[in-house]
Amino acid sequence: MCGIVGYIGPDPALPVVLEGLRRLEYRGYDSAGVAMIDGGLSVVKRAGKLSELDAALGVLGAVPGSVGMGHTRWATHGAPTDRNAHPHLDCQGRIAVIHNGIIENFTDLRSGLEKRGHVVDSDTDTEVVAHLIEEKEGALADRVRATVLELEGAYALVVLALDEPDVIVGVRVSSPLIVGLGDGENVLASDIPAVLQKTRTVLPIGENQVVEVRADGVRVTDLEGNELEVEPFEVEWDVARAQKGGFDDFMLKEIHEQPTAIRDTLVGRVSEQGLLALDELHTDTDVLREVDKVFVVACGTAFHSGLVAKYAIEHWTRVPVEIDIASEFRYRDPVLGPNTLTLAVSQSGETIDTLEAARHASRQGSKVIAVTNTIGSSLAREADAVMYTHAGPEICVAATKTFATQMAALHLVALYLAQIRGAMFPVEIGDIVSRMRELPGQVRRTLALSEQIRGIAEEIRDARDVLFIGRHTGYPAALEGALKLKELSYVHAEGYPAGELKHGPIALVEDGVPVVAVATECHVYPKVLSNIQEVRARGARVIAVASEGDEAIAKHADRVLFVPRVPELFAPVVVTPPLQLLAYHVAKLRGCDVDQPRNLAKSVTVE
């Protein structure tokens, strides 16, 4: 959700903080604000995108100080107004707090504070923290620790105080927080892109940890004040990879990065003999051989990649797979144990619902493998093993290349399970891996369809409803296509298993309603054609995504996008880029912000 940046060092803090916020604006853009210490505590904040704050600072002039912090907000409690923007102050204006997450008991805390004479100005759940710290005594870190004991929820906090101008205090309770370690300077942030302007050495702050950040060093403690040793890591990608690189939008850039991202996911994970060498899955292979059920937990786009994984795992290993929306998983009391494997999929590794689902699985004795893009993320650290997707930074809120790499990584996990369990012959695995290596080039060919897709987007830009249908692996592709269209263009779109049309959704079909049909070569292709005929008979305008060389499809569709022929378990990898481009072009034609769609954030760290 919200983006957090803090800087302490020899340089003016404001430019560092603002640049960090620009790199984190994908986490929320309802408001933005900064706080700087330079003899006094100066706060400037504005509703709207970061540009509104920039404009205000342009009028007010530079805010001095070499210690400061900033925040970009995704609103949860309180409307996106100047008053509710962060940072928030105590009654005396000597303590400033920024916050990512939710304080679940803030109503009770606020009531108590007001009874004790505090004036709480905002509607947020955040401001109570500043007032609670105000009531405490001792060093700032001790006051923060004492305050945290009163809070309920999942959050990260960063605090400045005039009484201790040489330190920034941060605390992490289930929401991401890192420190970029520099030379005589340090940067506190909620995500890696914000610190890369200063350093590539990153210290991950763990669950229920407090960090004291000074220019000359960092101290990490638990909530009782016990000092902890935390190992930093080096970020392998640089700032340039997080820039637009000549594209109009981050989304378009990231769509076009998918061939490279898929290749990077595969590199180093296959031996010269064509067998899988997944050394990172250090979970005991004897345990994996005995697994009798796999659970996949994920949210949003990651959930769709999990559906693809279900087909692959069951087909290649014959082990049954259950897939759950992570926010529902632990509440249905799933039957887990030592013979179960849980795959937790999250691009950020900080999605709170997926984290809690993984934690629940672990407590029940299940082995947990994380599939994530973010080194050092909470999910990566807490899982028994981790499969990194190596997609590089993804700035656009809507996932594109991370979806492609999640599918590739999960295919590798599925094949690895088949390999160690002896469910397939090595020659079979080698053949499949060989076909996987062709995917980057095949995806690159689909990107050449962009202008054709733009023409289709012109035809459907004013549609009120769009249906996406598919069968087998075409179904998760249809779900993802629908999600992208509604995320980016605000057009109502739904994905359905094509066979379910006649059980209700076909009532929505009338003259001119666009229906996007995933109709690639597969064992249920004839049934997909029948479903297309059902909607055409009721006046639908059919846009089909079909395999190259399919001469029959033109008789059944108004428009056809041809993609390379691939094994049906890989079909979503080549189908989704055209669907992403369709959503992109419709959104651009409708004047929508494709990188920062309304009401959304890149990483959802609140329940």
Secondary structure as the mmCIF struct_conf table of DSSP 4:
data_model
#
loop_
_struct_conf.conf_type_id
_struct_conf.id
_struct_conf.beg_label_comp_id
_struct_conf.beg_label_asym_id
_struct_conf.beg_label_seq_id
_struct_conf.end_label_comp_id
_struct_conf.end_label_asym_id
_struct_conf.end_label_seq_id
STRN STRN1 GLY A 3 ILE A 8
BEND BEND1 GLY A 9 ASP A 11
HELX_RH_AL_P HELX_RH_AL_P1 ALA A 13 LEU A 24
HELX_RH_3T_P HELX_RH_3T_P1 GLU A 25 ARG A 27
BEND BEND2 ASP A 30 ASP A 30
STRN STRN2 SER A 31 ILE A 37
BEND BEND3 ASP A 38 GLY A 40
STRN STRN3 LEU A 41 ALA A 47
BEND BEND4 GLY A 48 LYS A 49
HELX_RH_AL_P HELX_RH_AL_P2 LEU A 50 LEU A 60
HELX_LH_PP_P HELX_LH_PP_P1 ALA A 62 PRO A 64
BEND BEND5 SER A 66 SER A 66
STRN STRN4 VAL A 67 ARG A 73
BEND BEND6 THR A 76 GLY A 78
BEND BEND7 PRO A 80 THR A 81
TURN_TY1_P TURN_TY1_P1 ASP A 82 ASN A 84
BEND BEND8 ALA A 85 HIS A 86
HELX_LH_PP_P HELX_LH_PP_P2 PRO A 87 PRO A 87
STRN STRN5 HIS A 88 LEU A 89
TURN_TY1_P TURN_TY1_P2 CYS A 91 GLN A 92
BEND BEND9 GLY A 93 GLY A 93
STRN STRN6 ILE A 95 ILE A 103
TURN_TY1_P TURN_TY1_P3 GLU A 104 ASN A 105
HELX_RH_AL_P HELX_RH_AL_P3 PHE A 106 LYS A 115
TURN_TY1_P TURN_TY1_P4 ARG A 116 GLY A 117
BEND BEND10 SER A 122 THR A 126
HELX_RH_AL_P HELX_RH_AL_P4 GLU A 127 GLU A 135
BEND BEND11 GLY A 138 ALA A 139
HELX_RH_AL_P HELX_RH_AL_P5 LEU A 140 VAL A 148
TURN_TY1_P TURN_TY1_P5 LEU A 149 GLU A 150
STRN STRN7 GLY A 153 ALA A 161
TURN_TY1_P TURN_TY1_P6 LEU A 162 ASP A 163
TURN_TY1_P TURN_TY1_P7 PRO A 165 ASP A 166
STRN STRN8 ILE A 168 VAL A 173
STRN STRN9 SER A 174 SER A 174
BEND BEND12 SER A 175 SER A 175
STRN STRN10 ILE A 178 LEU A 181
BEND BEND13 ASP A 183 GLY A 184
STRN STRN11 ASN A 186 ALA A 189
BEND BEND14 SER A 190 ASP A 191
HELX_RH_3T_P HELX_RH_3T_P2 ILE A 192 ALA A 194
TURN_TY1_P TURN_TY1_P8 VAL A 195 LYS A 198
BEND BEND15 ARG A 200 ARG A 200
STRN STRN12 THR A 201 PRO A 204
TURN_TY1_P TURN_TY1_P9 GLU A 207 ASN A 208
STRN STRN13 GLN A 209 ARG A 214
TURN_TY1_P TURN_TY1_P10 ALA A 215 ASP A 216
STRN STRN14 GLY A 217 ASP A 222
TURN_TY1_P TURN_TY1_P11 LEU A 223 GLU A 224
STRN STRN15 GLU A 227 GLU A 227
STRN STRN16 PHE A 233 GLU A 234
BEND BEND16 TRP A 237 TRP A 237
HELX_RH_3T_P HELX_RH_3T_P3 VAL A 239 ALA A 242
BEND BEND17 GLN A 243 GLN A 243
TURN_TY1_P TURN_TY1_P12 GLY A 245 GLY A 246
BEND BEND18 ASP A 248 ASP A 249
HELX_RH_AL_P HELX_RH_AL_P6 PHE A 250 HIS A 256
TURN_TY1_P TURN_TY1_P13 GLU A 257 GLU A 257
HELX_RH_AL_P HELX_RH_AL_P7 GLN A 258 LEU A 266
TURN_TY1_P TURN_TY1_P14 VAL A 267 GLY A 268
BEND BEND19 ARG A 269 ARG A 269
STRN STRN17 VAL A 270 VAL A 270
TURN_TY1_P TURN_TY1_P15 GLU A 272 GLN A 273
BEND BEND20 GLY A 274 GLY A 274
STRN STRN18 LEU A 276 LEU A 276
TURN_TY1_P TURN_TY1_P16 ASP A 279 GLU A 280
BEND BEND21 THR A 283 THR A 283
HELX_RH_AL_P HELX_RH_AL_P8 THR A 285 ARG A 289
TURN_TY1_P TURN_TY1_P17 GLU A 290 GLU A 290
STRN STRN19 LYS A 293 ALA A 298
HELX_RH_AL_P HELX_RH_AL_P9 GLY A 300 THR A 317
STRN STRN20 VAL A 321 ILE A 325
HELX_RH_AL_P HELX_RH_AL_P10 ALA A 326 PHE A 329
HELX_RH_3T_P HELX_RH_3T_P4 ARG A 330 ARG A 332
TURN_TY1_P TURN_TY1_P18 PRO A 338 ASN A 339
STRN STRN21 THR A 340 SER A 346
BEND BEND22 GLN A 347 GLY A 349
HELX_RH_AL_P HELX_RH_AL_P11 ILE A 352 ARG A 363
TURN_TY1_P TURN_TY1_P19 GLN A 364 GLY A 365
STRN STRN22 LYS A 367 THR A 372
BEND BEND23 ASN A 373 ASN A 373
TURN_TY1_P TURN_TY1_P20 ILE A 375 GLY A 376
HELX_RH_AL_P HELX_RH_AL_P12 SER A 378 GLU A 382
BEND BEND24 ALA A 383 ASP A 384
STRN STRN23 ALA A 385 TYR A 388
BEND BEND25 CYS A 396 ALA A 398
BEND BEND26 THR A 400 THR A 400
HELX_RH_AL_P HELX_RH_AL_P13 LYS A 401 ILE A 420
TURN_TY1_P TURN_TY1_P21 ARG A 421 GLY A 422
BEND BEND27 MET A 424 MET A 424
HELX_RH_AL_P HELX_RH_AL_P14 PRO A 426 ARG A 437
TURN_TY1_P TURN_TY1_P22 GLU A 438 GLU A 438
HELX_RH_AL_P HELX_RH_AL_P15 LEU A 439 LEU A 447
TURN_TY1_P TURN_TY1_P23 ALA A 448 LEU A 449
HELX_RH_AL_P HELX_RH_AL_P16 SER A 450 ILE A 460
TURN_TY1_P TURN_TY1_P24 ARG A 461 ASP A 462
BEND BEND28 ARG A 464 ARG A 464
STRN STRN24 ASP A 465 GLY A 470
BEND BEND29 ARG A 471 ARG A 471
TURN_TY1_P TURN_TY1_P25 HIS A 472 THR A 473
HELX_RH_AL_P HELX_RH_AL_P17 GLY A 474 SER A 489
STRN STRN25 HIS A 492 PRO A 497
HELX_RH_3T_P HELX_RH_3T_P5 ALA A 498 HIS A 503
TURN_TY1_P TURN_TY1_P26 GLY A 504 GLY A 504
HELX_RH_3T_P HELX_RH_3T_P6 PRO A 505 LEU A 508
TURN_TY1_P TURN_TY1_P27 ASP A 511 GLY A 512
STRN STRN26 PRO A 514 ALA A 519
BEND BEND30 GLU A 521 CYS A 522
TURN_TY1_P TURN_TY1_P28 HIS A 523 VAL A 524
HELX_RH_AL_P HELX_RH_AL_P18 TYR A 525 ARG A 536
TURN_TY1_P TURN_TY1_P29 ALA A 537 GLY A 539
STRN STRN27 ARG A 541 SER A 547
TURN_TY1_P TURN_TY1_P30 GLU A 548 GLY A 549
BEND BEND31 GLU A 551 ALA A 552
HELX_RH_3T_P HELX_RH_3T_P7 ILE A 553 LYS A 555
TURN_TY1_P TURN_TY1_P31 HIS A 556 HIS A 556
BEND BEND32 ASP A 558 ASP A 558
STRN STRN28 ARG A 559 VAL A 563
HELX_RH_3T_P HELX_RH_3T_P8 GLU A 568 PHE A 570
HELX_RH_AL_P HELX_RH_AL_P19 ALA A 571 LEU A 589
TURN_TY1_P TURN_TY1_P32 ARG A 590 GLY A 591
BEND BEND33 VAL A 594 GLN A 596
TURN_TY1_P TURN_TY1_P33 ARG A 598 ASN A 599
BEND BEND34 LYS A 602 SER A 603
#
